[in-house]
Amino acid sequence: MKLGELIDAAPAAIAEVVVTGVTADSRRVEPGFLFAAVAGAAAHGRDFVADAVARGAAAVMSAGDLNADPGVPHLIVQDVRAELAWAAAAFHPGRPDHLVGVTGTNGKSSTVDFLRQIWAHAGRRAASLGTLGAIWSASDAERRLDLGHTTADPVQLHRTLTMLAQAGITHAAMEVSSHGLEQRRVDALAFDAAAFTNLTQDHLDYHQTMEAYRAAKMRIWAHVRRPGIAVINADSPEAEAFARGAEGLRVVTAGWRAGGAGLKIAEIAPHPASQTLTLKWKSAEAKVELPLIGEFQAINAVTAAALALAMGEEPHVVYAALERLKPVKGRMEHVGATAAGAHVFVDYAHTPDGLNVLLRAARPHAPGRIVLVFGCGGDRDKDKRAKMGAVAAKLADVVIVTDDNPRTEDPAAIRKMILAAAPAAQEIGDRAAAIAAGVEMLRQGDALLIAGKGHETGQIVGREIIPFSDQSEALKALKERSHA
């Protein structure tokens, strides 16, 4: 493809240069590629131009001058991230026929996974993309592909969407993070529908203010083709603001406060390992046995169902799919139980609101005590640590503060900030030991919640990722207790 065909801003002098691919990672450059020198949080792409050229880059694109003459055609553009997204789409133009985006602080992973499951039950060839990777079914087997980020970089994203389309996938639901929106990763996509789950404190290390964070999330509506669908969690305090922002879209609400043009939760009856939902859609009422625990899981499932219904699936098909939903890895995931019937769960909750929702959701299912093991990540929003400690102290009966991806910070200093708001909590820095201690203290009717990591399989210490799984450690502790 000629550079002038790929980038409108390419001057005539280099418009005829032929490029065979595009990337912002110099390590992935192949002969003939266009290298996009993107400014990152830890490094700038211009520092890797020489490496890209040495690997065969045919041209370099940047938003300004480079450190030195690259020795190949150099294209200066106003927004290199936006141009990268459109270039990636040009090289990888395939798409599933129906594409849905889901944004929000919490609930994205579960919502897209539940929507994939609903579509699959309806006979659609469906996929989900996000924190858990790309997931789809092929030849009666589930396939997974790691994407690296909640919202993949544009090249990986468009390559994956093209691969899915070529595999016969017709319906895809993807998580759209605030980083992905702010960094223009989805600029070349047009969603048929999008959903907003909620907005609570997170990523302020990146966005700095809640106003900037909200504005980033609100950009999701700009990527929905008109007339499209905007599904909004009616129970979020931000629901009205996001509904106003969805100008030109058909707004469908979901949740307890959903209006007439939405999927309303009329009642929830909790059971030990499930819950009965009474739902209303277009004045028709139905009861659904949801095989998941926690009100927040019901909200996520209903949001996914509202997307499916708004896009034309029949209510009886959607409700039948809800009754067959499988839990998402690391999202209120039931790991096991003691012989006395105390249950152990692993969840990804890593924000004050996420922890609040998790603890409140678990309470109806735990007649005994709630034991909580959690920590906070290093090199991330420090302001949320004391807030999470306060939530834990208020809503859990026993709290164990431990480490959770300390990265380059002093783990003890992170724990100290949490403990300042939870002075009665136990402090066990070693996460495996903390989980073992939590399992050991369980009594009949108790529930152990291990929060923060969810699906993750590593503990980030310094810049090293050490293999670690909350699920594996919990199972190990349960096994050791049973043999004691």
C-alpha positions in Angstrom: 0.0 0.0 0.0 1.3 3.5 -0.9 1.9 5.9 1.9 -0.3 8.5 0.3 -3.2 6.0 0.2 -2.6 5.2 3.9 -2.1 8.6 5.4 -3.9 11.6 3.8 -1.3 14.0 5.3 1.6 12.3 3.4 3.3 15.0 1.2 3.7 14.3 -2.5 7.4 13.7 -2.2 6.9 10.5 -0.2 3.3 9.6 -1.2 4.5 6.9 -3.6 6.6 5.1 -0.9 5.2 1.5 -0.6 4.7 0.2 3.0 3.8 -3.4 3.8 2.6 -3.1 7.3 2.5 -0.8 10.4 3.5 -1.0 14.0 4.4 1.2 17.0 6.7 -1.5 18.4 10.2 -1.5 16.9 10.7 -5.1 17.8 7.8 -6.0 15.5 9.0 -4.1 12.5 9.4 -6.2 9.3 11.0 -5.0 6.0 8.8 -2.5 4.4 6.8 -1.5 7.5 5.7 2.0 8.6 7.0 2.7 12.1 4.8 4.9 14.3 6.9 6.7 16.9 4.3 7.1 19.7 5.0 8.8 23.0 4.4 6.4 25.8 4.2 6.7 29.6 7.7 5.2 30.1 9.4 5.8 26.8 9.1 7.6 23.5 8.9 5.9 20.2 11.5 8.3 18.7 14.1 6.6 20.9 13.5 3.4 18.9 13.6 4.8 15.4 17.1 3.6 14.7 16.2 0.1 15.8 13.1 0.2 13.6 15.1 1.3 10.5 17.7 -1.3 11.2 14.9 -3.9 11.1 13.8 -2.7 7.7 11.3 0.1 8.3 10.4 1.8 5.0 9.1 5.0 6.6 8.7 6.6 10.0 5.6 8.5 11.3 5.8 10.9 14.3 4.0 13.9 15.7 7.2 16.0 15.7 10.9 16.1 15.0 13.0 13.0 15.7 16.3 12.8 17.5 18.2 12.4 14.2 17.6 11.9 10.5 16.1 8.4 10.3 17.5 7.8 6.8 14.1 6.8 5.5 11.1 8.9 4.6 9.7 10.7 7.6 6.1 11.7 7.9 5.0 14.3 10.5 1.3 14.1 11.5 -0.8 16.0 14.0 -2.0 12.9 15.9 0.2 9.9 15.5 -2.1 7.6 17.6 -5.1 8.4 15.5 -3.2 7.9 12.2 -1.9 4.6 13.6 -5.4 3.4 14.3 -6.6 4.2 10.8 -3.5 2.7 9.2 -3.9 -0.5 11.2 -7.6 -0.7 10.0 -6.4 -0.3 6.4 -4.0 -3.2 6.7 -6.4 -5.4 8.6 -9.9 -4.4 7.3 -11.9 -7.5 8.4 -14.7 -7.1 11.0 -17.4 -9.3 12.5 -20.7 -8.0 11.1 -22.0 -6.8 14.5 -19.6 -5.1 17.0 -20.4 -3.9 20.5 -18.2 -1.8 22.9 -18.6 -1.8 26.7 -17.0 0.8 28.9 -17.1 1.6 32.6 -14.9 1.3 35.7 -16.2 -2.1 36.7 -18.1 -4.9 35.0 -16.7 -4.7 31.5 -15.1 -8.2 31.4 -18.2 -9.9 32.8 -20.6 -7.9 30.5 -18.8 -8.7 27.3 -18.3 -12.4 28.3 -22.0 -12.7 29.2 -23.0 -11.1 25.9 -20.8 -13.6 24.0 -22.5 -16.5 25.9 -26.0 -15.1 25.2 -25.2 -14.7 21.5 -23.8 -18.3 21.4 -26.9 -19.6 22.9 -28.9 -17.8 20.3 -26.9 -19.6 17.6 -24.6 -16.7 16.7 -20.9 -17.1 16.0 -19.7 -14.9 18.8 -16.5 -13.6 20.4 -15.5 -11.4 23.3 -12.3 -9.2 23.6 -10.8 -7.6 26.7 -8.9 -8.1 29.9 -9.3 -11.9 29.5 -8.1 -11.8 25.9 -10.1 -12.7 22.8 -12.4 -15.7 23.4 -14.4 -17.5 20.7 -15.6 -20.9 19.7 -14.2 -22.8 16.8 -14.8 -26.5 15.9 -16.7 -27.0 19.2 -13.7 -25.9 21.2 -13.2 -22.6 23.0 -10.2 -20.6 21.8 -8.3 -17.8 23.7 -5.8 -15.3 22.5 -3.9 -13.0 24.9 -4.3 -9.3 23.9 -1.9 -7.7 26.4 -4.3 -4.9 27.4 -8.0 -4.4 28.2 -8.3 -2.6 24.9 -5.5 -3.9 22.6 -3.2 -1.6 20.7 -4.7 -0.7 17.3 -2.5 -3.1 15.3 -3.3 -6.1 17.6 -6.9 -5.1 17.8 -7.5 -4.9 14.0 -5.5 -8.0 13.3 -7.6 -9.9 15.9 -10.9 -8.6 14.5 -9.8 -9.6 11.0 -8.8 -13.0 12.2 -12.2 -13.4 13.9 -14.1 -12.4 10.8 -12.1 -14.8 8.7 -12.9 -17.6 11.3 -16.6 -16.9 10.7 -17.4 -14.8 13.8 -20.3 -12.6 13.1 -20.9 -11.0 16.6 -18.2 -9.5 18.8 -18.3 -7.6 22.1 -15.2 -5.8 23.3 -14.1 -4.0 26.4 -13.3 -0.3 25.8 -11.1 1.2 28.5 -10.6 4.8 29.2 -6.9 4.4 28.2 -8.1 2.9 24.9 -10.4 5.8 24.2 -7.9 8.5 25.3 -5.1 6.9 23.3 -7.3 6.6 20.1 -7.0 2.8 19.9 -10.6 2.4 18.7 -10.7 5.5 16.4 -11.2 3.4 13.3 -14.1 1.3 14.7 -17.8 1.9 14.4 -19.9 0.0 17.0 -23.5 -1.0 16.4 -24.1 -0.6 20.1 -22.2 0.4 23.2 -22.8 0.1 26.9 -21.8 2.1 30.0 -21.6 0.1 33.2 -20.5 2.6 35.9 -18.0 5.3 36.8 -16.0 5.2 40.1 -12.5 6.2 41.1 -9.7 4.4 39.2 -6.8 5.3 36.9 -6.4 8.8 38.4 -2.7 8.2 38.2 -3.3 8.5 34.4 -6.3 10.8 34.1 -5.5 13.0 37.1 -9.1 14.1 37.8 -12.5 12.4 37.8 -13.7 15.0 35.2 -11.0 13.9 32.8 -11.7 10.3 33.5 -15.4 10.8 32.8 -14.7 12.7 29.6 -12.5 9.8 28.4 -15.3 7.3 29.1 -17.9 9.5 27.4 -16.0 9.3 24.1 -17.4 5.8 23.6 -20.6 7.3 22.1 -18.6 9.0 19.3 -17.7 5.6 18.1 -21.3 4.3 17.8 -22.7 4.6 14.3 -26.0 6.6 14.0 -28.6 5.4 14.6 -27.1 3.0 17.1 -27.8 1.8 20.6 -26.6 3.1 23.9 -27.2 0.8 26.9 -26.8 2.5 30.2 -26.7 1.1 33.8 -29.7 3.0 35.2 -28.4 2.5 38.8 -25.2 4.4 38.2 -25.1 8.0 39.6 -23.6 8.9 36.2 -26.5 7.4 34.2 -28.2 10.7 33.4 -25.0 12.4 32.3 -24.1 9.5 30.0 -27.6 9.4 28.6 -27.3 13.1 27.7 -24.0 12.4 26.1 -25.5 9.7 23.8 -27.0 12.2 21.5 -28.5 10.7 18.3 -28.5 7.2 19.8 -31.4 5.0 21.0 -30.9 4.9 24.8 -31.8 1.7 26.6 -31.5 1.5 30.3 -30.8 -1.6 32.4 -31.1 -2.3 36.2 -33.4 -1.5 39.1 -34.2 2.0 37.9 -34.6 1.2 34.2 -37.4 3.0 32.5 -40.1 1.8 30.1 -37.6 1.5 27.2 -35.2 -0.7 29.2 -34.7 -4.0 31.0 -35.8 -3.6 34.6 -34.9 -5.6 37.6 -38.1 -5.8 39.7 -36.8 -8.3 42.3 -33.8 -10.4 43.3 -34.1 -13.4 45.6 -30.6 -14.7 46.7 -29.9 -18.4 47.1 -26.6 -20.1 48.3 -25.2 -20.5 44.8 -27.6 -18.6 42.6 -30.3 -15.9 42.5 -33.8 -15.5 41.1 -34.3 -12.4 39.0 -37.7 -10.9 38.2 -37.2 -8.9 34.9 -39.5 -6.6 32.9 -38.9 -5.9 29.2 -41.6 -4.0 27.2 -44.1 -4.5 30.0 -43.7 -8.3 30.0 -42.4 -9.9 33.2 -40.3 -13.0 33.5 -38.5 -14.9 36.2 -34.9 -16.0 35.5 -32.8 -18.4 37.6 -29.3 -16.8 37.4 -26.5 -19.4 38.3 -24.3 -16.6 39.7 -24.1 -14.9 43.1 -23.9 -11.2 43.9 -26.1 -8.4 42.9 -23.4 -6.8 40.8 -23.2 -10.0 38.7 -27.0 -9.7 38.2 -26.4 -6.1 37.0 -23.7 -7.2 34.6 -25.9 -10.0 33.2 -28.8 -7.7 32.8 -26.7 -5.2 31.0 -25.5 -7.9 28.6 -29.1 -9.1 28.2 -30.3 -5.5 27.4 -27.7 -5.3 24.6 -28.8 -8.5 23.1 -32.5 -7.6 23.4 -32.0 -4.1 21.9 -30.1 -5.6 19.0 -33.0 -7.9 18.2 -32.7 -11.2 20.1 -35.9 -12.7 21.3 -36.6 -12.4 25.1 -37.2 -16.1 25.7 -33.9 -16.9 24.0 -32.0 -14.3 26.1 -33.6 -15.4 29.3 -32.8 -19.1 28.6 -29.2 -18.0 28.0 -29.1 -16.2 31.3 -30.0 -19.4 33.1 -27.0 -21.1 31.5 -24.4 -18.4 32.1 -21.0 -19.6 33.3 -19.0 -17.3 35.7 -16.1 -15.3 34.3 -12.6 -16.2 35.4 -11.7 -14.2 38.5 -15.1 -12.5 38.8 -16.8 -13.7 42.0 -15.4 -17.0 41.0 -16.2 -19.9 43.4 -12.9 -21.8 44.0 -13.9 -24.3 46.6 -15.2 -24.9 50.2 -14.1 -26.4 53.5 -15.7 -29.6 54.7 -17.8 -27.5 57.1 -19.2 -25.5 54.1 -17.3 -22.2 54.2 -16.9 -21.0 50.6 -13.9 -19.4 49.0 -14.2 -16.8 46.2 -11.7 -15.0 44.0 -12.6 -11.6 42.5 -10.9 -8.8 40.5 -12.2 -6.0 42.7 -9.4 -3.5 42.9 -11.1 -0.1 43.4 -13.0 1.3 46.4 -16.3 0.9 44.6 -15.4 -2.5 43.3 -14.6 -3.7 46.8 -17.7 -2.1 48.2 -19.9 -3.8 45.6 -18.1 -7.2 46.2 -18.6 -7.2 49.9 -22.2 -6.1 49.8 -23.0 -8.7 47.2 -21.4 -11.5 49.2 -23.3 -10.7 52.4 -26.6 -12.3 51.5 -24.8 -15.5 50.6 -22.7 -15.7 53.8 -24.7 -16.4 57.1 -21.4 -16.4 59.0 -18.4 -14.1 58.7 -16.9 -12.5 55.6 -13.1 -12.8 55.7 -11.3 -10.5 53.2 -7.8 -10.8 51.8 -6.7 -7.9 49.6 -4.0 -5.3 48.8 -3.4 -2.4 46.4 -1.1 -2.2 43.4 2.1 -0.2 43.4 2.9 2.7 41.0 -0.9 3.3 40.7 -3.5 5.6 42.2 -2.3 6.1 45.8 -5.5 7.9 46.9 -7.6 4.8 46.7 -5.6 2.8 49.2 -7.0 4.4 52.4 -10.5 4.4 50.8 -10.3 0.7 50.1 -9.1 0.1 53.7 -12.1 2.0 55.0 -14.5 0.0 52.9 -12.9 -3.3 54.1 -13.0 -2.2 57.7 -16.7 -1.3 57.4 -18.0 -4.2 55.5 -15.8 -7.3 56.2 -15.7 -9.1 59.5 -12.1 -10.1 59.3 -9.5 -8.2 57.1 -6.1 -9.4 56.0 -4.0 -6.8 54.2 -1.4 -8.3 51.8 0.6 -7.4 48.7 -0.9 -7.1 45.2 1.5 -6.2 42.4 3.7 -3.8 44.5 5.8 -3.1 41.3 8.6 -0.6 42.1 7.1 0.7 45.4 7.9 -0.5 48.9 5.2 -3.1 49.7 5.2 -2.3 53.4 4.6 1.4 52.6 1.5 0.4 50.4 0.2 -1.8 53.2 0.7 1.0 55.7 -1.5 3.4 53.7 -4.3 0.8 53.6 -3.9 -0.1 57.3 -4.2 3.6 58.3 -7.9 3.3 57.5 -8.3 -0.3 58.7 -6.3 -0.4 62.0 -7.9 -3.7 63.2 -6.8 -5.6 60.1 -4.1 -8.2 60.1 -1.0 -7.6 58.0 0.6 -10.5 56.1 2.7 -9.2 53.3 3.2 -12.6 51.6 0.1 -13.1 49.6 0.2 -16.9 49.6 0.6 -16.9 53.4 -2.3 -14.4 53.7 -4.6 -16.6 51.6 -3.5 -19.7 53.7 -4.3 -17.7 56.9 -7.7 -16.8 55.6 -8.6 -20.4 54.7 -7.3 -21.6 58.1 -9.7 -19.3 60.1 -12.9 -20.2 58.2 -15.8 -21.6 60.2 -19.1 -23.0 59.0 -21.2 -20.4 57.2 -18.2 -18.1 56.6 -17.0 -16.8 53.2 -13.4 -16.0 52.2 -13.1 -13.3 49.5 -9.7 -12.9 47.9 -9.8 -9.6 46.0 -7.7 -7.7 43.6 -6.1 -10.2 41.1 -9.0 -12.1 39.8 -7.8 -13.9 36.6 -4.2 -12.8 36.9 -1.5 -15.4 37.0 1.5 -13.3 38.2 2.6 -11.0 41.0 4.6 -8.0 39.8 7.5 -7.3 42.1 9.9 -4.6 40.8 9.8 -5.1 37.1 9.6 -8.9 37.3 6.4 -11.0 37.0 6.5 -13.9 39.4 4.0 -16.7 38.6 1.2 -16.5 41.1 -2.5 -17.5 41.1 -5.0 -16.7 43.9 -7.1 -19.7 42.8 -4.1 -22.1 43.0 -3.0 -20.8 46.4 -6.6 -21.1 47.7 -7.0 -24.6 46.5 -3.6 -25.5 48.0 -4.7 -24.1 51.4 -8.0 -25.9 51.2 -6.3 -29.2 50.5 -3.8 -28.7 53.3 -6.6 -27.9 55.7 -8.5 -31.0 54.7 -5.5 -33.2 55.5 -4.7 -31.5 58.8 
